[in-house]
Amino acid sequence: MRPAIDISHGIHGRVKDYAEANDLSLDEAYMQVLETGLGTLETQDQR
């Protein structure tokens, strides 16, 4: 599933490759990428 936002084909391709390499659905891969990114941003905000 590709979220209803403008995501470049390059980024979508990287998420798709990540999903395939880790035996995940595309939905699961997007969730992991978003959760990891949000966790990183939240950690940076707490500095």
C-alpha positions, 0 to 999 in steps of 0.5 A: 500500500502506498499512502495517499501522499506524494512519495517519490518513486525512488523512496517507494522503491527503497521501501519495496526493496526493504519489504522484499529483503525482510519478508514483509508486506509493503504495509508492514515495511511502511509502518516500520519505516515510519515508526523508526523515523518518528522514533528518531525524530522524537529522540532528537526533539528531547535533546 
